């Protein structure tokens, strides 16, 4: 089965085409600056051949047509005809209180998805545009939605319930939902395989650290807690997001600066985090370079993030009554050895020992690497995430079952 995986943003559309019979990627690419001047498509095939061209794309529907054109191009394409695409899988950030697992797209599903906009207003409208574009371009091809929040639905109620009145919580569906669930599911599954293949009895902390970051406690293969909350703003210090702060700070700043709720939301999402604290950049590479130059604010920023990751790992080890493995994944988790060293240093109470020299070499590695030494009581892995493969796998399973 050939499955097209789509991840739509407000002005972009990422895609990968999988041959799920072989578990291989046939092609991938991105449409950028949709609806803007100088929009372009970048397309790359499995054999390494690629093309980049400026094409006018006024909306996501036009972008999807360009994707199909690239995939079926007589000289560059990997498909002879778009009918070879047997299913489409879509990444959706937030399923709200309506979606607890991946599902086929129907009119009823789309109506419910539109109700999820308020839970992820920066992401869901773009997802809807991408889904509608695919439906318009490939109306007879089954479409599947895969939700980042779905993997976290196994959290117990005492982990996802906030200390606000039940009446208000119930009225507005306010609870911890989490995020990055598709990534946490993939890397925890790989970690379980490395630990022997049986989920029962395993206690794993998965650290998805990137521009957006979250950490999950995975016990017996199921999430019991995660650091992101009602929205992807909660939890760790992130690229431009503040993460967890005293809630009274919100109203304090609004009063002092005369900000509206929308302005305050924009401030916490776009002007804080690593960029705001460091006053340098949201990019960890810039932060590490500044540290090398002796910038104390850059060092403080890096130490804040590492401390938060370390503290979260410790709390989750307590929640699971032990720890078998720590997994680092995503942009920083996979490619920032300094962050990993800061987190793993001085965790002797858990019996963690890691190879510092090996750690420094792990940068953009396509394969799983174990950092823990033979003496370590806790396994430490760097596992490259593959959310697109998980989306393709769910899509194949659901479409096959529906036939």
PyMOL commands that set and color helices and strands:
alter all, ss='L'
color gray80, all
select helices_A, chain A and resi 60-72+82-84+107-115+117-119+124-137+150-154+157-160+166-172+181-194+247-257+261-270+273-278+284-292+296-319+330-335+337-344+348-350+356-361+387-402
alter helices_A, ss='H'
color red, helices_A
select strands_A, chain A and resi 2-8+13-19+24-32+40-45+50-54+87-92+103-104+142-147+203-208+214-219+222-226+325-329+369-370+379-382
alter strands_A, ss='S'
color yellow, strands_A
deselect
rebuild
show_as cartoon
